[in-house]
Amino acid sequence: MAAARALITGIAGQDGSYLAELLLDKGYEVYGIVGPVPGELLGPAIEKGGERLHLLDGDLCDMDSLLRCVAEARPDEVYNLAALSFVGESWEQALKTTDINAVGVLRMLEALRQEAPDARFLQAASGEVFGRAMGRPQNESTPLHPRSPYGVSKAYAYFITVNYRESHGFFGSNAVLFNHESPRRGVNFVTRKITDGAARISLGMADELRMGNLDSKRDWGFAGDYVEAMWRIVQHESADDFVIATGEAHSVREFCQIAFERVGLDYERYVKIDARFLRPADVDVLLGDPAKARERLGWEPKVSFRELVEMMVDADLSRLSAQSS
């Protein structure tokens, strides 16, 4: 029996690299769409995959390139993970965010409709689509109220996936992913900013860490757990939408406290509030309800909040220590 074939957009990012490794471990033939520079996160997947990992040059803003990639990959499964995913920058890059995160998903769906209509499609949606939603925790029935251009773009992507499922009989599912982090998260994200900052201060490389709103609360999980949920959604007997979350909310302040405790420091001595990092319209609390995923997919997160923070701090300490030696 031929190996299943998967196409991943955003394979060079945090989620894409973890997903590629998971699928390769399961025996898949993996195709990944990358830009001109694949990035260092793919190192383990390249080593693991050998001839079963294929990198294709493509762009969600270029329909012709998507048609070409889909035709070459001939995928059984497609995971659309590519996005401009830094919420804070989406106000300054609203047009670009919308073109990639919203219209880019439509382009991919059209490419699949033309070249691989039987492929199973997963859209990486975001808990940011809930924004200022009424009621907590947020589940699959919670009305969407995004509060950033990023959240709005992800809401469009969510609904166009549902629309293609209902209009074309297309296997299209949404994984509504609440915040998920790892040592592979970019340093422009608040979580890596904190763990990198704590590590730098402990090593004498920095004196302080400037932050925005410390009281925002998020439902944070480990990216490695969340890509397992994505795969389970695609294996489900029918296309559907699932909230993927831990069911726990923690503040940015708590994240800082645990990160600095890991290096033996008191965060209150080093973390300074800087108005430049406050968002025009922030979301106070995002808290997901993963009950449906637990009941129908048998999925549960394995890594706790504290374990996640400590894992990230340890990785930054190791990286920075190696750089300075």
N, C-alpha and C positions, 0 to 999 in steps of 0.2 A: 504493500500500500504506500502510495506517494506521501511524503511529508506535507502537512498543512503549510500553506503559504500565507504569511502575514505582511501587511504593509503598514509601516508606522511613520506618521509625520511627526516632526519634532523629536526624532530618535536621538539627537545629540544633546538633548536637555536632560534635566533631572529625571522626569518620569519616563521619557523615552529610553534612556540608557538602562534603567532598572527593568523596564518591560522587555527590552530586547534580550537581556540576560535571562529573564524568566522564560520567554518563549524558546530561546535556544536550548535551555535546559529541558524543555518539554519536547524537543526534537523538531521544532519548526524550521522552515526555510524563511528567513527574515529579510525583508527589504525595507530600507529606511530612506526617507527623503531628507536630504541635507543641503545646506548652502555650500558656498565655496570652501569654507573651513569647517570640517566636521566637529572639532573640539575634543578636548582631552577626556571628557566623561565616557566616551565610547571605548576607551582602552580595554577594559575588562570584557566587553561584548565582542570586540574584534578578536581578542585572544581566544575567547571561548568559541566563537562562531566559525572561524576559519572560512571555508568555502560556502558555508550556509548563511553568511551575512553579506548582503549586497547593499551598497550605498548608491543612491540615485540622486542626481542633481535635479532639484525641483523647487517650486515656490508656490505657496497658496495664492499669490497674487497673479500667477501666470497660468491661465487655463490650458494652454498648449502643453506646458511642461507637466501638468497633472495628468492630462490624457496620455502622454508618453509614459509617465511613471506607472500608471495603472495598467496600461497595455503590456509593459515589460514585466511587471510583478505578477500579473494574473492572480490577484489575491483571493483567498478564501475569507480572510478577515482583514479589516482596516481599522486602525486605531488613530484617530485624529487628535494628536496631542500638541501640535504646533500652535503657538499663540504668542502675542505680546502679552506677557503675564504679570508685569509689574503694575499693580493698581495705581500707585502713586503717580506714575508718569503718564497715565492714560488721559489726564486732563490736558497735558501739553501735547500729546500725540493722539488726539481723539480720532482724526481721520485715518491715520495709519492703523490704529488699534481696530477700528471698525472694518477696514479693508481686509485685514488679516483674520481677525477673530470672528467676524460675522460673514462678510461676503466670501471670504476664503473657504468657509465651510460649505457655502452654497456651491462654489466652484467644484469642490471635491465631490459633493453629492452628485452634481451633474456629470462629472467625469466617470463616477461609478455607474450612474444610470446608463451611460453610453457604452462603457467598456467592460464593466463587471457587475451587472445588475443583480447577481445572486450572492455577491459578497456580503458578509455581515459587517456592519459599520458601528463603531463606537465613537461618540463625541464626548470629549472630556469637558463637561460643563463645570460650573464653579458655584460654590456656596455664596459667592458674591452676588449671584442673581437675586437672592432673597433680600439683601440690603436691609432696609427698614421694614421688614416684614412684621405683620401682626402675629403675635404668639410665638412661643418657644417651647420645645425645640422645633426647628423647621424640618418638615418631611415632604414627601412627594405631592401632597395636597396643598401645601402652603402657597398662597399667591405670591408672585414675584414683585419686588419693588427695588430694583437695583439703584445704587447711589453713586455710581461712577461710570464714565464712558466704558471702562473695562467690563463692569457688571452688565451694562446695557448690551454690549457686543456679545457677551456670553448668553444673555437671554435670547437674542435673535438666533444664535447658533442652536440653542436648545429647541426653540420652537420650529425652526426650519427642519431639524432632524425629525421631530414629531410629525411635521407636515408631510415629509417624504414617506414616512412610514404609513401614514393614513391615506395619502393620495396615490402612491405608487406600489403599495404592498411591499415596501422596501424594509429589510431588516436593519433598522436604525434605532440604536439605544443611546440614552444619555447616562453617563456616570456623573452625578452632581457631587463633585469632589470638594469637600471642605478643606481647609488649609492643611497641607501635608508637606513635610520638610525632611531634610536629610543633610548629611555632610556635602552632598552634591548641589545643594541650593545655592544660587548666586548670591554674592555678598551684598548686592543692592537690595535684597529682601530683608525685612526687619529681623527675622530670626537669625540669619547668618551674620547680619550686622552686629547683633548682640553677642553671639558666640565668638566671632572673630575679634570683636572689641574686648571681650573679657580675656581672651587668650593673649592679645597684644599687651594689655595693661599688666597682666600677670608676668609677662616676659620682659617688661620694661620698655616695650616698643611704643606705648601710648600712655597718656596721662588721664584721659577722660573719654567718655562715650556720649555723644549728643543724640538725643532722641526726641520724638514727638509725643503723641498721646500714650501714656503708660497704662491708662485705664481701659483701653479697648480690650475686649475679650474675644478670643477666637477658639474654635474647635480644632486643635492641632493634632495630626497624626503623622505616622512615618510613611514616606513615599513608597518604600518597598512593600509595605502592607497594602497600599492602595492600588498598585498595579496588579496585584493578585485579584483584587475585587474587579478591576476592569476585565481581566481575562474571564472571570466567572460570569460576568454579565453577558459577554459575547457567547459563552457556551450555553446560556439559558435557553430553554426550549422555544421561547418566543421573545421578540423584541420588547423592551420595556425600559422604564427610567428608574434609577435607584439613587438614593442619597447615600453617599459614602462618607462616614464621619465616625468619631469616637463616642459621641454622646456626652463629652465633657468640655466645658469652656474654661479657659484660663486667660488671665490678663497678661499683657505685655510686661507688666511689673513682675508678675510671677516668673515669667520667662527670664527676666533679668536676674531675679533673686537666685534662681537655681543655677544659672550659668556662672554667676560670680561666686556662689558657694562652691562650685566645682573646682575653682582655682584658689579657694581659701580667702576670698575677699568679700567685703560688704558692698553691694551694688550702690547703696545710697551715697557712698563717698565718691563715686566715679561717674555716675549717670547724671547728665545735665539735660534739662528740658530746653529745646531750641524750637522757637515758633516756625522756623523755616520748614520743619518736617511735619507740621500739622496739615491735614488734608482739608480741601474746601468743603467736602460733605462726607464726614466719616460715618462708619457704621459702629454703633456701640458694642453690640454683641451678635456673634454668629454662632449658633449651636445647632448641630444636626442630629437627627434621629435616624440611626441606621437599622431600625427594627426590621424593615422590609428586606434589606440586604441580608441580615442575619437569618431571617426566617426562610427566605426563598433561595438564597445563594449559599447559605451555610458559612458566610464570611463574618469574621470578627477581627478587629485590630489586635496585633500581638505586642507591639511596643508601647509602653506607657509614656505619658507626657514627660515624666522625670527622666526616664531612660533615653528618650529622644533628645532632650536638651543636653544631657551629659554625653551622649554619643557625638553630638555636633561639636561640643566644646573640646572633647578629647581629640577629634579629627583636626580641629583648627590648631590646637597646641602642637600636635605632631607635625603638621605642615609647616607652621611658623618656626618651630625649633629646627627642623631640617633646613629651612631656608637660611637661618642665621648661623648654622654651624659650618 
